[in-house]
Amino acid sequence: MTSVLFQRVALIGIGLIGSSIAINLRERKLAGHIAIATRRKDTLDRAQSLDLGDSYHEDFAEAVAGADLVVLCVPVGACAALTALIAPALAPGAIITDVGSVKGAVVSAMLPHLPANVHFVPGHPIAGTEQSGPEAGFLELFENRWTILTPLENCDKAAVARLQNLWEAMGAMVEVMSPDHHDLVLAIVSHVPHLIAYNIVGTAADLETVTQSEVIKFSASGFRDFTRIAASDPTMWRDIFLTNREAVLEMLTRFSEDLASLQRAIRWGDGDALFDLFTRTRAIRRSIVAAGQDTADANFGRLRQHKDLPGQQ
Amino acid sequence: MTSVLFQRVALIGIGLIGSSIAINLRERKLAGHIAIATRRKDTLDRAQSLDLGDSYHEDFAEAVAGADLVVLCVPVGACAALTALIAPALAPGAIITDVGSVKGAVVSAMLPHLPANVHFVPGHPIAGTEQSGPEAGFLELFENRWTILTPLENCDKAAVARLQNLWEAMGAMVEVMSPDHHDLVLAIVSHVPHLIAYNIVGTAADLETVTQSEVIKFSASGFRDFTRIAASDPTMWRDIFLTNREAVLEMLTRFSEDLASLQRAIRWGDGDALFDLFTRTRAIRRSIVAAGQDTADANFGRLRQHKDLPGQQ
């Protein structure tokens, strides 16, 4: 059984997340009308050729007019200006949400521009890949993944429930928390891991004693996992670090302290300290697999190469 | 066409690498006889029940007697004592190699014990998964991956060529370099990435403000990739850090310097510095995919979940 949850959904921005939402709305028949708007004409044309929506708009106000749900699917840094632009066109009673990876700064950026007669429910689907653009979206992106909603204290409960229903209809599990706690959690599970991945890839690229071609050839020994994360969208990630500054700096300080302590253990040959940590971290991996948040397959189940093998005739 | 490259291969240690070599020797008919020896009776029994070899030995000297190839597939820290143990039993003219992730320390550990009439050719297959034990091995592990050989200067060229042939017959590509250069390359492409993965997982586990269950639930946002690496064998990795100390400390210093500079860019809101690095690192990912060292599929081609979807009747 399917049911239309919103009559008109306006998606502002149509990258990986926006296009995955569009595909979900379409395939699961969750929206009466899907209006897509984005800044660049070229991107809008690509979305249209992929048949992601029902109407396509260069004019944001036109897209949101009459929408009972508006979803900003843009880098965090673009939220303030966009909200100012669409605010006058928002229908009374509309729900407005976003998918940004930082919530405190998004609330500060959007709230001042919003009229009192709309429901603002910030959101963040914990799902993604290193790919971007309207071609990157797919139906299963949110399946079995968490979406965090961070409604403000005075927010209409019914609006939160409607948005939660939509995310669950797209396969997600939903958790509600405060914007500040969200930003702290994401700093450690996402933002600092991305930062150190970007950093190690940069360090490797700058070496004089090891060539870039050696780094690439021998990357299967661990490094290549980091390069996937370090291939994520630069604009999106610049904005995340600039807008979740306090929490990132706090977690980064702890990370560096811990790393200095490991460095000392290596310098002084303290094998027990290393072994103890390495045993503890292995258990956390097992918990993640047990919680269904990753595959148990070796190497993430990367496809094994099946070339023509000598001796297999 | 198949051809037996060695009459008797002795595998000392039968974890992920040892068992993958055994499976290759067997399936591709590269050895006349596969002798397997390991310290723990339980592991030896598991290897036997998996039918990995032709003979199984608790006595290392018995395993290597008459072997024209001996491969140490044990943690780096075990190489010295093992070599002392088997040295008297080595056949004249035998090739002895290893698969350790550090080469300088392995040479220092093994060379003093070896008789002059054997050929010592240290080696390191750049292949692995986070899994360990005799059950973890598989035929394709070395396919399209590099194996580095680090022969000493006075080494017999014919022995190096025979070992290179074997690795190529198992699907690997072979590169020859000095032990010191190997250790520098691996420090940046493998050892430091593993250390920072272990470290971030430890930092996350120690937080008071974010619960462990939150870390696990929301791990799909980046963190889970690090946990895979941080689930690697603790003994093996302890030994790597203790034995490749100088190169690891050197690379770690550079990493920390670079990270401090990124931290400063975040603190002072230098978005251009962040954007520039994030753009540069994306290009390196593309080179790794282009070199065939990783899949281009999003999320490493992790299998997408296909649950029963509402609205798909």
Interface residues (C-beta under 8 A of the other chain):
Chain A: M1 T2 E27 R28 K29 L30 S101 I126 A127 G128 T129 E130 Q131 A136 F138 L139 E140 E143 N144 R145 W146 I148 A169 G171 E175 L184 V185 L186 I188 V189 S190 H191 V192 P193 H194 L195 I196 A197 Y198 N199 I200 V201 G202 T203 A204 A205 D206 L207 T209 V210 Q212 E214 V215 I216 K217 F218 S219 A220 S221 G222 F223 R224 D225 F226 T227 R228 I229 A230 A231 S232 P234 T235 W237 R238 D239 F241 L242 R245 V248 L249 M251 L252 R254 F255 S256 D258 L259 A260 L262 Q263 I266 R267 G269 G271 L274 F275 L277 F278 T279 R280 T281 R282 I284 R285 R286 S287 I288 A291 Q293 D294 T295 D297 A298 N299 F300 G301 R302 L303 R304 Q305 H306 K307 L309 P310 G311 Q312 Q313
Chain B: M1 T2 E27 R28 K29 L30 S101 I126 A127 G128 T129 E130 Q131 A136 F138 L139 E140 E143 N144 R145 W146 I148 A169 G171 E175 L184 V185 L186 I188 V189 S190 H191 V192 P193 H194 L195 I196 A197 Y198 N199 I200 V201 G202 T203 A204 A205 D206 L207 T209 V210 Q212 E214 V215 I216 K217 F218 S219 A220 S221 G222 F223 R224 D225 F226 T227 R228 I229 A230 A231 S232 P234 T235 W237 R238 D239 F241 L242 R245 V248 L249 M251 L252 R254 F255 S256 D258 L259 A260 L262 Q263 I266 R267 G269 G271 L274 F275 L277 F278 T279 R280 T281 R282 I284 R285 R286 S287 I288 A291 Q293 D294 T295 D297 A298 N299 F300 G301 R302 L303 R304 Q305 H306 K307 L309 P310 G311 Q312 Q313
